[in-house]
Amino acid sequence: TRPYNSTCFIPALCKMQKAYHWRIFTPANNQTIWPLQWWIIAPAFSPAAMIPNTGGENALLDPELAYIHLRDERPDFITALMHPDCLTIPANQISDDDIRPARTGPVFSINPASGRLHMRFTARKRHVIWRDDATTHAAVDCLLEMLNDPAGPVIRYRLGPGEGLISNNVLHNRTAFDDDPAAPRLLYRARFHDEIVN
């Protein structure tokens, strides 16, 4: 597989420069988040050894289950979320330096090489632009309800020492955590262009 040329988000491993997505998006912090961060474009990732002192439970949802749920609720939700202008992540820009241009695309798409479903989503409220369409907003609300439903199909698990996760990109969340200052959490994350296949 061909690894992404992406910046590591773990401060213990990488001392990032004054990058916009570190100072503004702050993906690595101790707050509860519901990312596919959904600004992560990689179709596969493998985090390992995420061990906060308290909290830090992961929540994972297969994008195919999200697709089926939305389709069963209202088929037009899928049409809206497959629109090519559905979701825009604004450009990362500081002064005259354009770190990354805006990225616009669908939430759901089909990988032409594999024929498999690909999902791109974010639950963030800032630094995201949704297509100004009532069906799109209703579909996003429906998906958020599914993600936050304690009786839903979301898998919840807290990684222990030496454990990790290897998967295609899935909807993922991590609850707030408190670190032990003497032994702060450590997360390794790799991203790859290629999908995991059986």
Buried (B, 14 or more C-beta within 10 A) or exposed (E): EEEBEEEBBBEEEEEBEEBBBBEEBEBBEBEBBBBBBBBBBBBBBBBBBBBBBEBBBBBBBBBEBBBEBBBEBBEBBBBBBBBEBBBBBBEBEEEEEEEBEEEBBBBBBEEEEEEBBBBBBBBBEEBBEBBEEEBBEBBBEBBEEBBEEEEBEBEEEBBEEEEEBEEBBBBBBBBBBEBEEEEEBEBEBBBBEBBEEE
